[in-house]
Amino acid sequence: METGPPRAPTRHTIDAAFLSQLMTPASIGNDALAYLIKTYQRAHQCGGDDFMVYIKKQCVSYTSLVLLQPGSFSGGAAATSPGEGARRMLDLLKGEGTLTLPSTFFGELVAHMKGLDLPAYPSAATNGGVVQAFFVGHKEAVVPLLIDATLKTNLVENYSWTFRVTSELLAHAPLAHVICESQYWLPTQSSARSIEHETLFGPLLRLSCIPETTHDPQTGRPINLRHPVGQACFGECSRRSKEDVDMEVGNVRLFLQGAQSQMVEILKRALKDSWMQERVFQWIAAVLTHNAIRTKEGYQFGFLAMKSSSHGFLFNLLAVLLKLCKPFADPEHPKSLWHKIDATWLVSKHRLNLSEETKTCHENDKDNQEGGAAHSGGGTDEIVVSETFGTISEFFFLAVRTLHVLSLDRMVKDSIKISRELQTLNQHVYHSVDGGEEREHLEGELARTLERKLCLDVVMQDQNLIEDMLMLARLCGRFLLRQGDAPKDVLPLPDTPPAIFKATPEFVVECPVAILKTVAALAPPVLETLGRDSLDDFVAFLMAYASAPQYIKNPYLRGKLLEVMSLLIPKGKEQGFEFGGGNLATLFQEHAIAKKSLVSTLIQFYVDIEIMGREFDGGGGMFYSKFTYRHYMAELLMYVTKFEPYVTSLEQVVAAPPEEFLRFF
């Protein structure tokens, strides 16, 4: 610390040496902060005797003054503005310069600041004190500077440091509590956009490559925006080989998966603390509440889209929640951890108020919405709502709700639409005059459309995400069969649905439907390679509720279940299949439930969609949907009646009392 003859170490001589150096800036290179950190590092390396411990303690103490009250020292300590200390601390936490923080330094600094009382700062006993002021107290504090820096980072730049710093900030309880009580966790007047752009987790989950769509404020016309990642990585892909393009897509996907994995690690550490766990779940619930507008009809056609979170943000949230579901998602796990999912979460208003969501049994909605308990049709069963819920229930239902809010079907339609636009543009380019202005314009449009498609493919063709979604779909199907009191053989279900099933929102039933439709549309070979156990579970779920109008009152929802059944018919390469059907090839021939009930269910549904559908078609728009569902029914009937068990089943339906079959005709 000093030159010259050595002096016997005492606390007095140590303090004198510190003051001497700090009050003569030239002797420490006019950088008091670097001097203190390096001194701490040397003391740390020298061992743990009392004097070394004292030196480290004084380094931490003086560092807090250097950061908070630079005017206490002449020149050398000086931060030139209130935010300079915060910027230097952020750079140190970033850990990419020549000066780095010793491993124990930051924790000791936070602990020291927690008990510090300084003039012009809040008292340590109230409002978070110095910790609050330095880390979240103003726009140039550490946390807002971190948020701003993350917003300026994109997926293919160096983003790892932002996750590393966030993890470090939340690793220290006094600081984590201050952050979670601040506007940088959840703003007082929060919105979907403010949570994404102005909170600690928002910009981290925003790291994606999915391009957004905005709207012209005067005409309302949609405007497709180009994503910076797409421009940087895919801007010239129309002129590159398929191998190069596939490699580029794979590279960007690796960056995306890395960001998601780092977010999972942050949440795992945060969730170990019960107080912090509650704040994390509150944050996710706020995101989903503000994005409920995405589930409304007409969302994509107006200004509502500008009020919701970005697609990339919600896809990342879904991917993270799916990974957190993995430890309990396997229905074959010997401990059956998924049995701990508490269905009363859906009616508790504990995390989300789902009382306005359409329920599977519509006539009991009022009962379902009356706080605390819901009753069955007979009035004897009562739902006893749990007072607390474990992380398994939280993860599961938040993941299911995120999937619903994301509106996968719209994303799939966008992807298919862009693919068709690419085909059309390619044809126009082929037929245009080489070297002409029209050719140049078309090639530019083709390049931008391909860029948009590749950005979507990075996310929606991610095999890890697809596998995790299928895992959730299977778990959700098993869960719903359990809630419906399905017997071991699945069918028939009890005549009266349990009260808890009546209180279940339709979107929970739609979860496996949406996932299977997405996979069938974007990655058909994945269906071929699914394990037989998974396929059996899917068919059991689909058949159970497609054939149970007392459980699923909405015939259009039952129609979706049968639509998914038709997607399990093995097809050829012209439909995107690559393995001759794989395990799908014998699925219908061997599945006992399908052989027993599919034909009668299809015929009954054909009648129901005509008669009952009128009750669910307020504006007449659903009139045309029944023809779509009947198309899928025809596909199923034509396929399965190739096999003897289904022909026999059809003969039994015809031989039964003729009224229903005549109505079918």
N, C-alpha and C positions, 0 to 999 in steps of 0.2 A: 504493500500500500504506500510505502514511503521509501525514499532513498536515504542513504546515510547510515550511521551506526545503528544496529538493532537496539530496540528498547524493550524492557520487560513488558509483556502484554498484561495490561489491566483494562478494565472497562473504561477507565478515564483516558488512557493513552489511545485506546481504540476510537473513542468518541472524538478526541482531539484530532486524530489523523483524518477521520471522515470530514470533520468541519474544515480542516485545512485544505483538503482537496476540493471540496464542494464550493468553497468561497474563493478559490483561485482557479477559474475555469480553464485557463491556458494549460495548467498542469495536468488536466484530464482530457485534453483535446476538445474542449468546449462541448462536451457531451456527457453530462452528469448521469443520464440514464444508462448509457453504455458502460460507464465506469462502475456503477453500482451492480449491474447484472454480472459483469465480468468478475468483480470482487466476490459476489455471492458464489459464482461458479468455482473460483479457486478455493474458497472456504469449504465448499461442499466436497471438493476433491480431497481436501486435507484431512477429513475425518470428522468425528462427532464430539470432540472435547468441548468443554464449556465455552472456551473463547471462540472457537469456530461457530458454535451455535449462536453466540451473541453477535458475531460479525454478520452472520446471515440474517439475524433478526433486525439488525440495524440497517442492512441493505434494503430489506423489505420496507422498513419504516420510512427511510429517506426516499425510496422510490415512490411511495404514495404521495409524499410532499412534492417531489419533482413533477409528478403527473397532475396533481390537483392544485398546488400553489407554487408555480414556477417562480413567482416574484420573491419567494423566501430566500432565493439564492441569487447572487449577483451574476448575471449573464449566463453562466455555464449551464444552469438548469433550465434555461428559458425555453418554454414552449411559446410560440409566437401568437397563438390564438387559443380560445377555450377548447377547440377541437383538436389541437395539435397533439396533446397527450393521448387522446383517444386514438388518433391515427397511428401514432407510434406503437401503442399497445396492440392495435390490430395487426400491424406489420410484424410485431414480435410473435404474436399468436400464429400468424400465417407461417412463420418458420422457414422462409425461403431466402432470407438475407444472410449476411455474414454474422450478424448478431442474433443469437437464438436464446430462448428462455430455458434455463435449467428445469428439469422435470417437476420439481416441487415448488418452484418459485411462484407460479401463478396462484396456486391454491393458498399459499401463505399470504400472498398479497391481498386476495379477496377476504381472507379471514381477518387480516389486520384492518382493512378498510371498513369492515362490518362494525368494528367497535370504535371507529375514529370519529371524533367531534372536531370540526374545523369551522372557523368563521365563514359565513356566506354559504355554508352547506347545510342541508337538513340535518336535524339531530339524529344520532345513531339509534335513538329509541323510537323514532317515528319515521314513517314514509320511506323506509329503506336507507336513509342516511346517505353517506358518501357513495356507497355502492350503487344506489339508485341514481344519484346525480351523474356519476362518471359513466355508467354503462347504458342507461336508458333515459337520462334526465333531459336531454335536448337533442336536436336534430344532428348535432355533430358528436354525439356520444358513440360508444363502441358499437352497440347493437344496430342502431340505424345506419351507421357507416358500413357494417357488415351486410345488412339487407341491400343497401344501395349497390355495393360491390357485386353481390350475387346476381342482382337484376341485370348488371352489365356483362355478366359471364354467360357464355352459351355452352351447349353440350359438347362441342368438340374443342373447347379451350381447356385450360387447367382449372377445373372446378373443385378438385378434391380438397383443396385447402378450406373451402367454404364449409364443407361438412366437418372437417377436422376442427375448425374454430368453433362451430356451433356445438359440437360434442363437448369441447373443453369448457365452454361457457355454462352448459347445463350440468357438468359433472360436479359443480360446487354448489351445495344446497343454498347458502345465502344468496348467491347470484341467481340461481335458477328460480328461487322464489320471487326475487325482484323482477326478473324478466316476465314471469308468468302473471304478475300483477300489473304489468305495464300495457300500454297501447300497442306495443310491438308483439304482444302475444295475441290478444283479441281487442281490436279497437272498440271504443264505447259505441260508436255508431258504425258498426261493421256492415260490410256488404261482401258479396262473393269476390268482387274485384279487389276490394281493400284487403281482404284476407290473403289473397294471392300475391299482392304486390307490396304489402306494408307490414307483414308479420314475419317472425323469424323463420318459420317452416315454409311459408308460401313460396318464396323465390327458389328454394331448394327443390320443391316438387314441380316447379314451373320449368325446370331444365328438361326440355323435350325438343322434338323437331316437327310436331304436327302443326301445319299451317292453319291459321285462323281465318274466319270470314267476318268482315265488318259490313256496315250498311251505310249507304249514302244518306246523310241526315235530311236531305230534301226530298229525294224520291223513294227512299227505303230500299233501293236496289242493292242486292248483295254484291260485295266486292271481295274477291279472293286475295288475301295478303300472302306475300312470299315470306317464308321463314328464313332467318339468317343462316341456319344450318343447311337448309336446302340450297340456298344460293351458293354457299361455300363448297358444298360437297357434291351436289347434283346438278349444278347449273349447266354443265356441258355434257351431261350424260347421254343426250340424244346423238352425240357424235362418237361415243365410246363403245367398246365391245361389251357384250353381255357379261363376260367374265369380270371385266373391270367394274362394271356397275354393281354386280352382285357382291364383289369384294368391298366396295365402298359402302354399300348398304349394311353389310356385316360389321364393318368397322364402326359405323355410327351406332349400330345396335349394341355393340359392346360398351360404348360410352354410356348409352342409356341404361343398360343393365347395371353398370358400375355405380351410376348415380342412385338407382333404386336400392341397390344392396347397401350402400352407405347410409341411406335414409333409414333402412330397416335396422341397422346397427344402432343408430342414434335413438330410435324409438325403443328398442329393446333395453338399452341402458336407462332411458328415462322412465320406462314402465316399472322398473324395479323398486322405485320409490312410490308409495301409495298416494302421497299428496300430488306428486308430479304426474302419476298415472291418470288421476282424475282430470287434471288440466289438459292432458293430451287428448283424452276422450272428448272433453268439452270442445276443444279446438276442431276435431274432426266432425263433431255433431253440428257445429256452427257452419262449417263448409257445406255440409249436406243440406242443412235447413235453408241456407241462402241460395242453393242451387236447385231447390225443388221446382223452380220455374222451368227447368229443362224437361220436366216430365209432362208439361202441358202441351195440348194440341196447338199447332201454329207457332211453337217456340222458335223454330228455325227461320220463320218468314218475317219476323219483325225485329223490333229493337230489344225484345227480351233477351236475345242472344248476347247483346252487348252488356247486359247486367250480370251475366253468369261467369263462372270461371272458365278458363281455356280448356280445350279438349285434352291437351298434353298434361296439364295439371291434374285433371281428374283421372286420366289413365294412369299416371304415376301413383296417385293415391290408391287406386284400385290394386295396382301391382304390389305395392307395399303391404296393404292389408291382406292380400292373398298369401304373401309369404309369411305373414304373422299367423295365418290360419293353418299353415302346413303341419305344425306339430300335433294337431288334434283332428286333422281332416280325413285321415285314412279310416274308413268305416270298418276295416278289418283289423284295426289295431287291437291287440289283446286286452288293453285297458279300457277300450270303448270310450275314449275321452270325449267324443262328440256327444255322448249321452248327457254331458253336463250343460249342453245348450239349453237355456231356460227360455221357453217360448213366451213367458209372461213379459219378457222384455218388450215385446211388440205392443202391449197394451198398457205398459206402466207409465209412459210419458217420462220415464226416468232419464232418457237420453234424447229421444226424438218424440215429438208429438205427431203420431201417425193416425190420429182419430179421423181425419178427413180422407184418408186413403180408402179406396173401394175395397171391401172385404169379400172373401170368397163366398159368403152366404149373405146376400144383400139385405134381406128383410130384417136382419138383426143388427144393422149398423148402429141404430140408436142405443141398443144395449151395449154394444162394443165401445161406444164413445163416452158412456157415463163412467166417470173416473173410478178407478179402483177395481171394479169387478164387472164381469160380463156373464150373462146367463145363457144357458142353452134354450132351445125351443121349448123343452118341457118345463123349464123353470126350476129344475132340481139341481143341475150342476152349476157350480160357481167357480169362477177362476180366482184363485187366491194369488194375488200378485206379489212377487218377491220384493223385499225391501232393498236388497242389494243384488248385484250381478257380478259374476266372475269375468275374467278377461276372455275366456272362451266364448261366452255369450256376446260380449262386446265386439270382439273381432269378427265373429260370424255375421251378426246382423248389420254391423257397419259396412262390411264388405258387400253384403247383398244389397243394401241401400245404395252404396256407391255405384254398383253395377246398374241399378235402376236409374239413378240420376244421370249417369253417363249416356244413357240411351244408345246402347250398342247398335240397335237396328238402324238408326239414322247414320251412324258412322259406316256401317256396312254398305248402306245405300249410296253414301257419298263415294266410297271406294269403287263400287261397281259402276257408278255414273262416270267417274273419272276414267276408268278403264275403257268404257265405251267411247268417251270423247277422244281418247288416244287412238282408238281404232279408226274413228272418223277422220281425225287429223292426218293420220298416216296415209289414208286413202287420198285425201285432198292434196297432200304434198306429192304423192306419187303421180297424180294426174296434172299437177301444175307445171308451168313452163319453167325449165331450169334457168336460173339467173334472173328471173323476173321479180318485180316488187311483191307480187302475190306470193311467190315461193318463199321469199325472205320473211314476209309477215307470217306465213303458215309455219315455217320452221321455228320462228321465235315463239309462237303460240304452242307448238308441239313441245319445245324444250321446257317451257314453264309448266305445262300440264304434266309432263313426265316427272319434273322436279317435285310437283305436288303429290303425285302418286307414290313416288319413292319415299317421300317423307312419311306418308301414311303406312307404307309397307314396313318401314323400320319398326313401327309399333305393333301394327295389327297382324303382321306375319311373324312376330316374335314367338318362337316355339316354347320358350319358357313361360311366357304369359298365357299362351293357349293351353299348355298343360296345367297351369295353376287354375285357370278358369274352369277347365273340365273337372278338376279336383273339387272345386266349389260346387259345380253343377251336380256331381254325384252325391256330395255331402248334403246338399239342399234337398235332393230327391229322397234320400234316406230319412232326413229329418222330417219332411212332410208326411211320409208314410207313417212314421212313428207318431206324429201329432194327430193323424187321422185314425189311430188305433187299428191300423191294418193288421190282419192276422198273419201268421207265418207264411201262408201261401198267397198273401197279398189280397186276393179277391175271394169272395166278395167283401167289400168294406161294410162296416156296421150301417144299419138303416139310418141312424141319426148321427150326424157329425158331432164330435166332442165340442164343448164350448170353446176350447182354446183354438180349435181349427176354424170355427166360425169367426173368431176374432182376428184371424190371419189375413193380412192385406194381400190382394191379388199379386202385387209385385214380387212377393216371395215365391209364388208358384211360377211366375214368369221368368225367374232367375235362370233355372236350368234350360228353359225353353230358349231364351235369348242367347245363351252360350252355345247351345247345340246348333242353332240356326247360323250363328256367326261362323263357327268352325266349318259347317257344311258349305257355306258360301265362299269362305276365303281359303280354307285348307282342307278340302275333301279327303286327301290321303290320310289325314290324322284320324278320321273316323274309321278308316279301314284297319288301322294299326292299333285301335283301342283294344285293351284286354277284354276277354269275354266276361269277366266279373263286372266290369264297368258297364258294358253294353247291357247285360242282364239287369243291372240296377236301373239303368235309364228306361228300358222297356217296361219294367215293373212299375215305375213311377208314372210313366206316360199312360199306360193302360189303366192303372188304378183310378186316376182322376178323369181321364177322358170318358170312362164308362160310369161315372158317378155324378149325375146332375144334382143330387142332393148335397154334394160337397162343393162343386163348382157350378154356381148358378148361371154364370155368364157363358152362353154357348160359344161365343167367339173365343173365349179363353180355352175352352175345351177343343175348339177347332184348331187352335195353335198347337195343342198337345198332339193332335192327330197329324197336323202338318209336319211336326218333327218326326213322328213315326215314319212318314213317307220319305223323309230325308235319309233314313237308315236303309232304304232299298239300295242294294249294290248296283253301281252303274259302271259305264265304260270310260275309256280315256277321254272321249269327247266331252264328258261331264266333269273332268278333272280328277277322276280316280286313276290310281297308278298300279294297284296290286290285285286287280280282278275282284275287288270287294273285300278281300282279307277276311276278317272275322265276321263281316256283315253277310258274307256269302251264304252262311248256314243259320244266321240268327233267327229268321222267321220260321225256318223249318224245325228248329229245336226248342224255341222258347215256349214253355208250357202255357204261360198266361196268354200270350198272343194267340196261340193255336185255339185256346178255349174261348176267348172273349173278343178278339179283334173284329170279326165279321159282324157279330151282333151289335157291337159298339158303333161301327161305321153306319149301319143301317138306322140305328136309333138316332145317331147324331144327324143324319141326313134329314130326318123329320124334325128334330128339335131346332135346327138352325132356321127352318122355315117358320115354325110356329113361335117358339120362344124368342127367336131373334128379334121379333118386332118389339119386345119389351125393352130391348137394349139399343134400339135404333132411333133415338130421339129426333135426330135431324135427317134421317134417311140415308146418311152417308154409308152406313153399314150394309145397305141393301146389296151392294155389289160384292162385298166381302164374302158373302155366302157362296158365290160362284167360285171364288178362289179356293175356298175350303173344299168344295165339292170336287174340284179338280184334283186336289191331293187325295181325297177319298177314292176317286176313280183309279188313280195310280196305284194306291194300296190294294184295292180289290182286284185289279187286273194282275198285279204281281202275285199276291198270296194265293189266288185261286189256281195257280199253277201247281200247288201242293195239295195232296189228298186231304190232310186234316182240315184245311180251310174249305174245301169243297163240301166235306161232310158237315162242317159247321153251318155253311150256307143252306144246305138241305134241311138241317134241323130248324133253322129260322123260317124257312118256307113252310115246313110241316107244322109249325106252331100255329096257334090261333091267328087267322090271316089278317086281322085288322091292321097291325103295324106294318106288315109287309106290303099291304095294299096302299097304305099311306106313303110308303117309300116309293112306290111306282107313281 
